[in-house]
Amino acid sequence: MGAGFSSCSHTTTFFAASTTLFPHRSKSNFSTFNPHFKLLSQTLYYPKPTKITTSRSSSSALSPINSGGRAEEMKTQEEKSTQPMSDLHNIDPELIQRMAYDALVWTSIHGLVVGDKSVPRSGKVPGVGLVHAPIALLPMSFPENHWKQACEVSPIFNELIDRVSLDGEFLQESLSRTKMVDAFTSRLMDIHSQMLENGKREEIRLGLHRSDYMLDEQTKLLLQIEINTISASFPGLGSLVSELHRLRETSSCFNCSCLFCRSLLNQYKEQLGLDSRRIPRNAAVNGFAEALAKAWEEYSNPRAVVMFVVQTEERNMYDQHWLSTEFPFSCFPQLCNTYDVTTIRKTLAEIDEQGVLQPDGTLLVGDQAIGVIYFRAGYAPTDYPSESEWRARLLMEQSSAIKCPSISYHLAGTKKIQQELAKPNVLERFLENKDDIAKIRKCFAGLWSLDDSDIVKDAIERPEFYVMKPQREGGGNNIYGDDVRKSLLRLQEEGAEENAAYILMQRIFPTIAPTYLMRDGICHKDHAMSELGIYGAYLRCVACAKFCDFSFEGASMHILSSFYLSSKTCQFCSFVCLQHFNSVRNRIRNKENVIMNEQCGYLMRTKVSSSNEGGVAAGFAVLDSVYLN
């Protein structure tokens, strides 16, 4: 959440709720109320009323929106009107206490958890030091038309990233000055240059992206903050938060009113008056798992595995495990049980120690062939504490394994490339469809290099309207407020080339609304703003046809197969089976084949309005879901 609005004009007073057991007006079917659960209330004073968007009445014809942005028909419901989201600050505190307690039970049972940073081993050993993920107790209101807009442009952004990644000259030229002053970007570009010099082509390209937006209150425009092409986090836990809030469409047990099957909004429907069907279904984990499985299938080696590249200490490991590990009561497909794909987890240092590159390009790690490499690390300088990690990154790029992302995809997602794409006539270099170009350009916020003297002058005079961004991912890196002015003046005085390491971005001022935030077992009320992330999955295969002779069950057969242009021998026919025939035939019909290009879920993050940064893992925000209005 990089370009948020800060408001420090109100006074905040916290007090702990009484631990006396209050008499309930209506009992929860979830649990018995815990009198020792902590609820922090807040007294808020505002210089002027805060505009809050209201929801529709449930008596109107509702069209629930799924994760792909497609409307599904639903009969008109004869129910009483739903309560506007703006009335949430009037909810009975006793009701909030019960809901918060039930939410904590739900998160614990359903695996909506992270490692507790106060427990040293929680980032290394699964099951040690668990705590619920930071969440919003209730969903955040969001306009349905802007939701549909964000979903609609997702496949276009997927295609744009792929085409930018293929233009090595554009990437190298755009980042040339950044390379001189940013050591981390320089090392990434060195690997990219080496791949270009060696003629290395990624014949199968997989992208799992997330494009982040804020809705500007003044202009009513949905503006892009950034697009993440490496380690787009929270597809697993983000999907779970939506399940916590919305109606479960399927049940895995017999009692449909039990804790497993009832959402928070349905459990307290009468008291809240909110319609859980206004929360879009979130299929992020489904889409990511499907894309990884399809990429593994395209690699065409059933003995190969999918390798998750992870950090040495990863307290967000459970978000990753939702993609790979079988859960008995899960409604989400995983690589293990749904697609029968084996996964392993390795750090960059372990890959350097155990990795071997075969003459045909196959990467072996611990004697296991790697078909797909999924990066959940490697996006920050801290992930490369020694040359060992850089050797591992180069080794993976040299291999025939499918990288998610490849080095070119990684560079295509940098802040500098985002700023270059916003320049006039640059999108036309990569996209032909004028309507698609217009839709993309409509999402662009103001983006400038520090070479623009007029913009730099204005940013020094009015720093509150700008955000200064380095080429970094992960949260906590951006510069705001008066620090923008100080940083720009320092760069001018030094007269150095360091300004190439930053870009300037228009600061977005989103709507502020009251909400209930939960972290470390404590629920408190605050005024907050939200950032919408839209996940996208993209898979393209460049294949060519070949007739291969082989024996199948004792019979000599001719079958169409595919092999990668960079290989001298067919990687497929030695273990081809009849079930692959249709997919092979379809690939041959279209040699430049887009196998998957979809919007596949969302991530809603909410933070207090007084905070500039918004990363969940970095401790600035909580996971939330969307309530369409």
C-alpha positions as CSV (number, residue, x, y, z in Angstrom):
1,M,0.0,0.0,0.0
2,G,2.5,2.5,-1.3
3,A,0.6,5.7,-2.0
4,G,-1.8,6.2,0.8
5,F,-3.3,9.2,2.6
6,S,-2.3,10.1,6.1
7,S,-4.6,11.9,8.6
8,C,-3.4,12.8,12.0
9,S,-5.9,15.5,12.8
10,H,-8.0,13.5,15.2
11,T,-7.4,12.5,18.8
12,T,-7.4,8.8,19.7
13,T,-8.1,7.4,23.2
14,F,-7.9,3.6,23.8
15,F,-9.4,1.8,26.8
16,A,-9.7,-1.9,27.6
17,A,-13.1,-3.3,27.8
18,S,-14.4,-4.7,31.0
19,T,-13.8,-8.4,31.6
20,T,-17.2,-8.8,33.2
21,L,-19.4,-11.2,31.2
22,F,-22.1,-9.0,29.7
23,P,-25.6,-10.5,29.2
24,H,-26.1,-11.4,25.6
25,R,-29.0,-10.0,23.6
26,S,-28.6,-12.9,21.1
27,K,-26.3,-15.9,21.4
28,S,-23.7,-16.9,18.9
29,N,-24.0,-20.3,17.5
30,F,-20.2,-20.3,17.0
31,S,-19.0,-20.4,20.5
32,T,-19.4,-19.4,24.1
33,F,-18.3,-15.8,24.7
34,N,-14.9,-15.5,26.3
35,P,-14.9,-12.8,29.0
36,H,-11.1,-12.5,28.8
37,F,-11.0,-11.5,25.2
38,K,-9.6,-8.0,24.7
39,L,-11.6,-5.4,22.9
40,L,-10.1,-1.9,22.5
41,S,-12.6,0.9,21.9
42,Q,-11.7,4.2,20.5
43,T,-13.1,7.7,20.8
44,L,-12.6,9.6,17.5
45,Y,-12.9,13.3,16.9
46,Y,-13.1,14.7,13.3
47,P,-12.8,18.2,12.1
48,K,-15.4,17.4,9.4
49,P,-17.6,14.4,8.5
50,T,-15.9,11.5,6.8
51,K,-17.6,10.4,3.6
52,I,-18.6,6.7,3.8
53,T,-19.9,4.7,0.8
54,T,-23.2,2.9,1.5
55,S,-24.3,-0.5,0.3
56,R,-27.3,-1.4,-1.7
57,S,-30.5,-2.7,-0.3
58,S,-30.9,-6.5,-0.3
59,S,-34.4,-6.1,-1.6
60,S,-33.0,-5.2,-5.0
61,A,-31.9,-7.8,-7.5
62,L,-28.4,-8.8,-6.4
63,S,-25.7,-10.1,-8.8
64,P,-22.9,-11.7,-6.8
65,I,-19.6,-11.2,-8.6
66,N,-17.1,-14.0,-8.6
67,S,-13.3,-13.6,-8.7
68,G,-13.3,-13.3,-12.5
69,G,-15.6,-10.3,-12.4
70,R,-18.5,-12.2,-14.1
71,A,-22.0,-11.6,-12.8
72,E,-24.1,-14.6,-11.9
73,E,-27.9,-14.4,-11.9
74,M,-29.8,-14.5,-8.6
75,K,-33.4,-14.3,-7.8
76,T,-34.7,-11.2,-6.1
77,Q,-34.6,-11.7,-2.3
78,E,-37.6,-10.7,-0.2
79,E,-35.7,-9.5,2.8
80,K,-35.4,-6.4,4.9
81,S,-33.0,-3.7,3.7
82,T,-29.4,-4.2,4.5
83,Q,-27.7,-1.9,6.9
84,P,-25.3,0.7,5.2
85,M,-21.6,0.0,5.8
86,S,-21.4,3.6,7.2
87,D,-23.5,2.5,10.2
88,L,-20.8,0.1,11.4
89,H,-19.5,2.5,14.0
90,N,-22.9,2.2,15.8
91,I,-22.6,-1.5,16.4
92,D,-23.1,-2.7,20.0
93,P,-19.7,-3.2,21.6
94,E,-20.9,-6.4,23.2
95,L,-21.8,-7.8,19.7
96,I,-18.3,-6.8,18.5
97,Q,-16.8,-8.7,21.4
98,R,-18.7,-11.9,20.4
99,M,-17.9,-11.5,16.8
100,A,-14.2,-10.9,17.4
101,Y,-14.0,-14.0,19.6
102,D,-15.7,-16.1,17.0
103,A,-13.5,-14.7,14.3
104,L,-10.4,-15.8,16.3
105,V,-11.8,-19.3,16.7
106,W,-12.5,-19.4,12.9
107,T,-9.0,-18.3,11.9
108,S,-7.4,-20.9,14.2
109,I,-9.5,-23.8,12.9
110,H,-9.2,-22.8,9.2
111,G,-5.5,-22.1,9.1
112,L,-5.7,-18.3,8.7
113,V,-2.5,-18.0,10.7
114,V,1.1,-16.7,10.5
115,G,4.2,-17.3,12.6
116,D,4.4,-15.3,15.8
117,K,7.4,-13.0,15.6
118,S,7.9,-13.3,19.4
119,V,8.7,-17.0,19.0
120,P,12.1,-17.5,17.4
121,R,11.4,-20.8,15.7
122,S,8.0,-19.8,14.2
123,G,9.6,-18.9,10.9
124,K,11.4,-22.2,10.5
125,V,9.4,-25.0,12.0
126,P,5.7,-25.4,11.0
127,G,3.2,-25.5,13.8
128,V,5.5,-23.6,16.3
129,G,4.4,-20.2,17.5
130,L,1.2,-19.7,15.5
131,V,-1.0,-16.6,15.8
132,H,-4.0,-15.5,13.7
133,A,-3.2,-13.3,10.7
134,P,-4.0,-9.6,11.0
135,I,-7.5,-9.3,9.7
136,A,-10.4,-6.9,9.5
137,L,-13.5,-8.0,11.5
138,L,-15.9,-6.8,8.8
139,P,-15.4,-6.3,5.0
140,M,-14.6,-2.9,3.5
141,S,-17.1,-1.2,1.2
142,F,-16.0,-0.8,-2.5
143,P,-17.9,0.4,-5.6
144,E,-18.9,-2.4,-7.9
145,N,-18.1,-0.5,-11.1
146,H,-14.5,0.1,-10.0
147,W,-14.2,-3.6,-8.9
148,K,-15.3,-4.7,-12.4
149,Q,-12.8,-2.2,-14.0
150,A,-9.9,-3.7,-12.0
151,C,-11.0,-7.2,-12.9
152,E,-11.3,-6.3,-16.6
153,V,-7.8,-4.8,-17.0
154,S,-6.1,-7.7,-15.3
155,P,-5.6,-9.9,-18.4
156,I,-4.4,-6.8,-20.3
157,F,-1.8,-6.2,-17.7
158,N,-0.8,-9.8,-17.8
159,E,-0.2,-9.6,-21.6
160,L,1.6,-6.3,-21.2
161,I,4.1,-7.7,-18.7
162,D,4.8,-10.7,-21.0
163,R,5.5,-8.5,-24.0
164,V,7.7,-6.1,-22.0
165,S,9.7,-9.0,-20.7
166,L,10.5,-10.1,-24.3
167,D,12.0,-6.6,-25.2
168,G,15.4,-7.0,-23.7
169,E,16.6,-3.7,-25.3
170,F,13.8,-1.8,-23.6
171,L,14.5,-3.3,-20.2
172,Q,18.2,-2.7,-20.4
173,E,17.9,0.9,-21.8
174,S,15.2,1.9,-19.3
175,L,17.1,0.7,-16.3
176,S,20.6,1.7,-17.5
177,R,20.9,4.7,-15.2
178,T,19.3,2.9,-12.3
179,K,21.9,0.2,-12.7
180,M,24.7,2.7,-12.0
181,V,23.4,3.7,-8.6
182,D,21.4,0.7,-7.4
183,A,23.6,-2.4,-6.6
184,F,20.6,-4.8,-6.3
185,T,19.1,-3.8,-9.6
186,S,22.5,-3.9,-11.2
187,R,23.0,-7.6,-10.2
188,L,19.6,-8.5,-11.6
189,M,20.4,-6.7,-14.8
190,D,23.8,-8.5,-15.1
191,I,22.0,-11.9,-15.0
192,H,19.5,-10.6,-17.6
193,S,22.3,-9.4,-19.8
194,Q,24.0,-12.8,-19.6
195,M,20.8,-14.5,-20.7
196,L,20.5,-12.2,-23.7
197,E,24.1,-12.8,-24.7
198,N,23.7,-16.5,-24.5
199,G,20.5,-16.4,-26.5
200,K,18.5,-18.0,-23.7
201,R,14.8,-17.9,-24.4
202,E,12.0,-18.8,-22.0
203,E,9.9,-21.1,-24.2
204,I,7.3,-21.5,-21.4
205,R,6.5,-18.3,-19.5
206,L,4.6,-18.2,-16.3
207,G,3.5,-15.1,-14.5
208,L,1.6,-14.9,-11.2
209,H,1.0,-11.1,-10.7
210,R,-0.9,-8.8,-8.4
211,S,-1.8,-5.3,-9.5
212,D,-2.5,-2.9,-6.6
213,Y,-5.0,0.0,-6.7
214,M,-6.5,2.8,-4.6
215,L,-9.7,4.6,-5.4
216,D,-9.0,8.3,-5.3
217,E,-11.7,10.1,-3.4
218,Q,-11.5,13.4,-5.2
219,T,-11.4,12.2,-8.8
220,K,-13.2,8.9,-8.3
221,L,-10.6,7.3,-10.4
222,L,-9.2,3.8,-9.7
223,L,-5.4,4.4,-9.9
224,Q,-2.7,1.8,-10.0
225,I,0.0,1.9,-7.2
226,E,2.2,-0.9,-8.6
227,I,2.2,-4.3,-10.2
228,N,4.0,-7.1,-8.5
229,T,5.6,-9.7,-10.7
230,I,7.6,-11.6,-8.1
231,S,6.3,-13.2,-4.9
232,A,2.8,-11.7,-5.0
233,S,1.8,-12.8,-1.5
234,F,-1.4,-13.8,0.3
235,P,-3.3,-15.7,-2.4
236,G,-4.0,-18.3,0.3
237,L,-4.7,-16.2,3.4
238,G,-6.5,-13.6,1.4
239,S,-8.9,-16.2,0.0
240,L,-9.6,-17.4,3.6
241,V,-10.5,-13.9,4.8
242,S,-13.1,-13.8,2.1
243,E,-14.5,-17.1,3.3
244,L,-14.6,-15.8,6.9
245,H,-16.8,-12.9,5.8
246,R,-18.9,-14.4,3.0
247,L,-21.4,-17.3,2.5
248,R,-19.8,-20.6,1.9
249,E,-21.3,-22.1,-1.3
250,T,-20.3,-25.6,-0.5
251,S,-20.2,-27.5,2.8
252,S,-17.7,-30.2,3.8
253,C,-19.8,-31.4,6.7
254,F,-23.3,-32.4,7.6
255,N,-24.3,-29.5,9.9
256,C,-24.6,-26.5,7.8
257,S,-24.9,-24.2,10.8
258,C,-21.6,-25.3,12.3
259,L,-18.4,-23.3,12.6
260,F,-16.9,-24.8,9.4
261,C,-19.7,-23.7,7.1
262,R,-21.1,-20.4,8.4
263,S,-19.5,-17.1,7.6
264,L,-19.3,-14.3,10.1
265,L,-21.8,-12.1,8.2
266,N,-24.3,-15.0,8.0
267,Q,-23.9,-15.9,11.6
268,Y,-24.7,-12.3,12.7
269,K,-27.0,-11.4,9.7
270,E,-29.9,-10.2,11.8
271,Q,-27.8,-7.9,14.0
272,L,-25.6,-6.5,11.2
273,G,-28.1,-6.4,8.3
274,L,-25.3,-7.0,5.8
275,D,-25.6,-9.4,2.8
276,S,-22.6,-11.7,2.5
277,R,-23.4,-12.3,-1.1
278,R,-22.1,-8.8,-1.8
279,I,-18.6,-10.1,-1.0
280,P,-17.1,-11.5,-4.3
281,R,-15.9,-15.0,-4.2
282,N,-12.1,-15.0,-3.9
283,A,-10.4,-17.8,-6.0
284,A,-6.8,-16.5,-5.8
285,V,-5.4,-19.7,-4.3
286,N,-7.4,-21.8,-6.9
287,G,-6.0,-19.7,-9.8
288,F,-2.4,-19.8,-8.6
289,A,-2.5,-23.5,-8.0
290,E,-4.1,-24.2,-11.4
291,A,-1.5,-22.0,-13.2
292,L,1.4,-23.8,-11.4
293,A,-0.1,-27.2,-12.2
294,K,-0.6,-26.3,-15.9
295,A,3.0,-25.0,-16.1
296,W,4.2,-28.2,-14.6
297,E,2.2,-30.2,-17.2
298,E,3.7,-28.1,-20.0
299,Y,7.2,-29.0,-18.7
300,S,6.3,-32.5,-19.7
301,N,8.3,-34.5,-17.1
302,P,6.0,-36.3,-14.6
303,R,9.0,-37.0,-12.4
304,A,9.8,-33.3,-12.0
305,V,8.7,-31.2,-9.0
306,V,7.6,-27.7,-8.3
307,M,10.2,-25.9,-6.2
308,F,9.1,-23.0,-3.9
309,V,12.1,-20.7,-3.3
310,V,11.6,-19.4,0.2
311,Q,13.3,-17.2,2.8
312,T,15.4,-18.7,5.6
313,E,12.9,-17.5,8.1
314,E,9.3,-17.3,6.7
315,R,6.5,-16.5,9.1
316,N,4.1,-16.3,6.2
317,M,4.8,-19.9,5.3
318,Y,1.1,-21.0,5.8
319,D,0.0,-18.7,2.9
320,Q,2.4,-20.7,0.7
321,H,1.3,-24.1,2.1
322,W,-2.3,-23.4,1.1
323,L,-1.0,-23.7,-2.5
324,S,0.9,-26.9,-2.0
325,T,-0.3,-29.0,0.9
326,E,-3.4,-31.2,1.3
327,F,-5.9,-30.0,4.0
328,P,-8.7,-32.4,5.0
329,F,-11.5,-29.8,5.1
330,S,-10.1,-27.5,2.5
331,C,-12.4,-26.0,-0.2
332,F,-9.4,-24.9,-2.2
333,P,-7.5,-27.1,-4.7
334,Q,-3.8,-27.7,-3.9
335,L,-1.0,-28.9,-6.0
336,C,-0.6,-32.0,-3.9
337,N,-4.1,-33.5,-3.7
338,T,-5.9,-31.9,-6.7
339,Y,-3.2,-32.0,-9.3
340,D,-0.9,-34.7,-7.9
341,V,2.1,-32.5,-8.2
342,T,5.0,-32.8,-5.7
343,T,6.4,-29.6,-4.2
344,I,9.6,-28.9,-2.3
345,R,10.8,-25.9,-0.5
346,K,14.4,-24.6,-0.7
347,T,16.2,-21.4,0.2
348,L,18.6,-19.8,-2.3
349,A,21.6,-21.0,-0.2
350,E,20.3,-24.6,-0.4
351,I,19.8,-24.4,-4.1
352,D,23.4,-23.2,-4.5
353,E,24.6,-26.1,-2.3
354,Q,22.5,-28.8,-3.8
355,G,21.8,-27.6,-7.4
356,V,23.3,-29.2,-10.5
357,L,22.7,-28.1,-14.1
358,Q,22.6,-31.0,-16.5
359,P,23.9,-30.7,-20.1
360,D,20.4,-30.6,-21.5
361,G,19.4,-27.7,-19.2
362,T,17.6,-29.8,-16.5
363,L,18.1,-28.4,-13.0
364,L,18.5,-31.0,-10.3
365,V,18.2,-30.0,-6.7
366,G,18.9,-32.9,-4.3
367,D,18.6,-35.4,-7.1
368,Q,15.1,-34.1,-8.0
369,A,14.4,-32.6,-11.4
370,I,12.9,-29.2,-11.1
371,G,10.0,-28.4,-13.5
372,V,8.7,-25.2,-12.1
373,I,10.4,-22.6,-9.9
374,Y,8.0,-20.5,-7.8
375,F,9.8,-17.5,-6.2
376,R,8.5,-16.5,-2.7
377,A,11.9,-15.0,-2.0
378,G,14.6,-13.2,-4.0
379,Y,12.8,-9.9,-4.4
380,A,14.8,-7.9,-1.8
381,P,18.6,-7.3,-1.3
382,T,18.3,-9.0,2.1
383,D,17.5,-12.2,0.3
384,Y,21.1,-12.2,-1.1
385,P,23.4,-11.9,1.9
386,S,26.3,-13.6,0.1
387,E,27.5,-14.7,-3.3
388,S,25.9,-18.1,-2.7
389,E,22.4,-16.7,-3.3
390,W,23.4,-14.9,-6.4
391,R,25.0,-18.1,-7.8
392,A,21.7,-19.9,-7.1
393,R,19.7,-17.2,-9.0
394,L,22.0,-17.4,-12.0
395,L,21.8,-21.2,-12.0
396,M,18.1,-21.2,-12.0
397,E,18.0,-18.7,-14.9
398,Q,20.3,-20.9,-16.9
399,S,18.1,-24.0,-16.5
400,S,15.2,-25.2,-18.6
401,A,12.9,-25.1,-15.6
402,I,9.9,-22.7,-15.9
403,K,10.6,-19.7,-13.7
404,C,7.9,-17.7,-11.9
405,P,9.1,-15.2,-12.5
406,S,12.0,-15.3,-15.0
407,I,14.6,-12.5,-14.6
408,S,12.9,-10.6,-17.4
409,Y,9.5,-10.8,-15.7
410,H,11.2,-9.6,-12.5
411,L,12.7,-6.6,-14.1
412,A,9.4,-5.8,-16.0
413,G,7.7,-5.3,-12.6
414,T,10.2,-2.6,-11.3
415,K,9.1,0.9,-10.4
416,K,11.2,2.4,-13.1
417,I,9.6,0.3,-15.8
418,Q,6.2,1.2,-14.4
419,Q,7.1,4.9,-14.8
420,E,8.5,4.4,-18.3
421,L,5.3,2.7,-19.4
422,A,3.3,5.7,-18.3
423,K,5.1,7.9,-20.8
424,P,3.2,9.0,-23.9
425,N,3.3,6.5,-26.8
426,V,5.2,3.8,-24.9
427,L,2.3,1.4,-24.4
428,E,1.8,1.5,-28.2
429,R,5.2,-0.2,-28.4
430,F,3.7,-3.3,-26.8
431,L,0.0,-3.3,-27.4
432,E,-2.0,-2.9,-30.6
433,N,-5.6,-2.7,-29.4
434,K,-6.5,0.9,-28.8
435,D,-9.3,0.1,-26.4
436,D,-6.9,-2.0,-24.3
437,I,-4.3,0.8,-24.3
438,A,-7.0,3.3,-23.1
439,K,-8.1,1.0,-20.3
440,I,-4.6,0.6,-19.1
441,R,-3.7,4.3,-19.3
442,K,-6.9,5.2,-17.4
443,C,-5.4,3.4,-14.4
444,F,-2.1,5.2,-14.4
445,A,-1.4,7.6,-11.6
446,G,1.0,10.4,-12.2
447,L,4.6,8.9,-12.5
448,W,7.8,10.9,-13.2
449,S,11.5,10.4,-13.2
450,L,13.6,12.8,-11.1
451,D,15.0,14.2,-14.3
452,D,11.8,16.2,-14.7
453,S,12.9,19.5,-13.0
454,D,9.4,21.0,-13.0
455,I,8.0,18.1,-11.1
456,V,10.9,17.9,-8.7
457,K,10.4,21.6,-8.0
458,D,6.7,21.1,-7.3
459,A,7.4,18.1,-5.1
460,I,9.8,20.2,-3.0
461,E,7.2,22.9,-2.6
462,R,4.3,20.5,-2.1
463,P,5.7,17.2,-0.8
464,E,2.4,16.1,0.7
465,F,1.1,15.4,-2.9
466,Y,3.9,13.1,-3.9
467,V,5.5,9.7,-2.9
468,M,9.1,9.0,-3.6
469,K,9.7,5.3,-4.5
470,P,13.0,3.3,-4.7
471,Q,13.3,0.1,-6.8
472,R,12.3,-2.1,-3.8
473,E,9.5,-4.5,-2.9
474,G,8.1,-5.7,0.4
475,G,6.8,-2.5,2.1
476,G,8.5,0.1,4.3
477,N,10.7,1.6,1.6
478,N,8.7,4.6,0.3
479,I,9.3,8.2,1.3
480,Y,6.4,10.5,2.3
481,G,5.6,14.0,3.5
482,D,8.4,16.4,4.4
483,D,10.9,13.5,4.0
484,V,10.2,13.8,0.2
485,R,11.4,17.5,0.3
486,K,14.4,16.7,2.4
487,S,15.4,13.8,0.1
488,L,15.1,15.8,-3.1
489,L,17.1,18.7,-1.7
490,R,19.8,16.3,-0.5
491,L,20.0,14.8,-4.0
492,Q,20.3,18.2,-5.6
493,E,23.0,19.3,-3.2
494,E,25.1,16.2,-3.8
495,G,24.6,16.5,-7.5
496,A,24.9,12.7,-7.8
497,E,23.3,10.2,-10.1
498,E,21.5,8.7,-7.2
499,N,18.2,10.3,-8.3
500,A,18.0,7.5,-10.9
501,A,17.3,5.1,-8.1
502,Y,13.9,6.7,-7.4
503,I,10.8,7.8,-9.1
504,L,8.1,10.2,-8.0
505,M,4.4,9.2,-7.9
506,Q,1.3,11.1,-7.5
507,R,-0.1,10.6,-4.0
508,I,-3.5,9.0,-3.9
509,F,-6.1,10.1,-1.3
510,P,-8.6,7.3,-0.8
511,T,-11.9,7.3,1.1
512,I,-11.5,6.9,4.9
513,A,-14.0,4.7,6.7
514,P,-14.5,3.3,10.2
515,T,-13.6,-0.3,10.7
516,Y,-12.5,-2.9,13.2
517,L,-8.9,-4.2,13.0
518,M,-7.7,-7.4,14.7
519,R,-4.0,-8.1,15.4
520,D,-2.5,-10.3,18.2
521,G,-5.9,-11.2,19.6
522,I,-6.9,-7.6,20.1
523,C,-9.7,-5.9,18.2
524,H,-9.9,-2.1,18.0
525,K,-11.9,0.4,16.1
526,D,-10.2,3.0,13.9
527,H,-10.6,5.0,10.7
528,A,-8.9,3.3,7.9
529,M,-8.3,3.2,4.1
530,S,-8.0,0.2,1.8
531,E,-6.0,-1.0,-1.1
532,L,-7.3,-3.5,-3.7
533,G,-4.9,-6.0,-5.3
534,I,-6.1,-8.0,-8.3
535,Y,-4.3,-11.3,-8.9
536,G,-3.5,-12.4,-12.5
537,A,-2.3,-15.7,-13.9
538,Y,-0.6,-15.9,-17.2
539,L,0.9,-18.9,-19.0
540,R,2.3,-18.9,-22.6
541,C,4.1,-21.7,-24.4
542,V,6.1,-21.5,-27.6
543,A,6.2,-24.9,-29.1
544,C,6.8,-26.6,-32.4
545,A,5.7,-30.0,-33.8
546,K,7.6,-33.1,-34.4
547,F,6.8,-36.7,-35.2
548,C,8.3,-39.1,-32.7
549,D,8.5,-42.9,-32.8
550,F,8.2,-44.8,-29.6
551,S,6.8,-48.0,-28.2
552,F,3.7,-47.7,-26.0
553,E,2.4,-50.9,-24.3
554,G,4.3,-53.0,-26.8
555,A,2.8,-51.3,-29.9
556,S,4.7,-49.1,-32.3
557,M,2.9,-45.7,-32.6
558,H,3.3,-42.4,-34.2
559,I,2.1,-39.5,-32.1
560,L,2.4,-35.8,-32.3
561,S,4.6,-34.4,-29.6
562,S,6.1,-31.1,-28.7
563,F,9.6,-30.0,-27.7
564,Y,11.2,-26.8,-26.7
565,L,13.0,-24.8,-29.4
566,S,16.0,-24.5,-27.2
567,S,16.4,-28.3,-26.9
568,K,18.2,-30.6,-29.3
569,T,16.1,-33.6,-28.3
570,C,12.4,-34.0,-27.5
571,Q,11.8,-33.7,-23.8
572,F,8.4,-35.3,-24.1
573,C,8.3,-38.5,-26.2
574,S,10.3,-40.6,-23.8
575,F,7.4,-40.7,-21.3
576,V,4.4,-39.5,-23.3
577,C,1.1,-41.1,-22.7
578,L,-2.3,-40.9,-24.4
579,Q,-3.8,-38.5,-21.9
580,H,-1.4,-35.7,-23.1
581,F,-2.4,-36.1,-26.8
582,N,-5.1,-33.4,-26.9
583,S,-3.0,-30.8,-25.1
584,V,-0.1,-31.6,-27.5
585,R,-2.3,-31.3,-30.5
586,N,-3.8,-28.0,-29.4
587,R,-0.3,-26.6,-28.8
588,I,0.8,-27.6,-32.3
589,R,-2.2,-25.8,-33.8
590,N,-1.1,-22.6,-32.2
591,K,2.7,-22.4,-31.9
592,E,2.6,-19.2,-29.9
593,N,-0.1,-20.4,-27.5
594,V,-1.5,-18.5,-24.5
595,I,-2.7,-21.3,-22.3
596,M,-3.9,-19.2,-19.4
597,N,-4.6,-15.5,-19.1
598,E,-7.0,-14.8,-16.3
599,Q,-7.9,-12.6,-13.4
600,C,-8.0,-15.1,-10.5
601,G,-8.8,-13.4,-7.2
602,Y,-8.1,-10.4,-5.1
603,L,-6.4,-9.1,-2.0
604,M,-8.0,-6.4,0.1
605,R,-5.6,-4.7,2.6
606,T,-6.8,-2.2,5.1
607,K,-4.7,0.1,7.3
608,V,-5.3,2.9,9.7
609,S,-5.4,6.3,8.0
610,S,-2.5,7.7,10.0
611,S,-0.1,5.1,8.5
612,N,1.8,5.7,5.3
613,E,2.9,2.2,4.5
614,G,0.6,-0.7,4.1
615,G,2.3,-4.1,4.0
616,V,0.6,-6.8,6.0
617,A,3.7,-8.9,6.6
618,A,5.6,-5.7,7.5
619,G,3.1,-4.9,10.2
620,F,1.3,-1.9,8.7
621,A,-2.0,-3.4,7.5
622,V,-4.6,-6.2,7.9
623,L,-6.2,-8.6,5.5
624,D,-9.7,-7.7,4.5
625,S,-12.4,-8.5,1.9
626,V,-14.6,-6.5,-0.5
627,Y,-18.2,-5.5,0.1
628,L,-19.6,-4.4,-3.2
629,N,-22.0,-1.4,-3.3
